[in-house]
Amino acid sequence: MGGTTEQQARHQQLGYMRSDASVETTITMMDKKNNRVVATGTSPDIIVASVNAFVEGYNVLWSRQKE
């Protein structure tokens, strides 16, 4: 938490509480062989959640290409 010492003390007096949130993204992917994958990613940051979902889906599709 930033701010001056006075601001920090004021937040404590007011019972200031920080809430943590999380985002879940879902991506549907399909390859040339019509393999379809639904992948999810979760993170406090929507960009990171989206990348995690993409990586998960890509890895599953890639592993199916080897079959």
Secondary structure as the mmCIF struct_conf table of DSSP 4:
data_model
#
loop_
_struct_conf.conf_type_id
_struct_conf.id
_struct_conf.beg_label_comp_id
_struct_conf.beg_label_asym_id
_struct_conf.beg_label_seq_id
_struct_conf.end_label_comp_id
_struct_conf.end_label_asym_id
_struct_conf.end_label_seq_id
BEND BEND1 GLY A 3 GLY A 3
HELX_RH_AL_P HELX_RH_AL_P1 THR A 5 GLN A 13
TURN_TY1_P TURN_TY1_P1 LEU A 14 GLY A 15
HELX_LH_PP_P HELX_LH_PP_P1 ARG A 18 ASP A 20
STRN STRN1 VAL A 23 MET A 30
TURN_TY1_P TURN_TY1_P2 LYS A 32 LYS A 33
STRN STRN2 ARG A 36 SER A 43
BEND BEND2 PRO A 44 ASP A 45
HELX_RH_AL_P HELX_RH_AL_P2 ILE A 46 GLN A 65
TURN_TY1_P TURN_TY1_P3 LYS A 66 LYS A 66
#
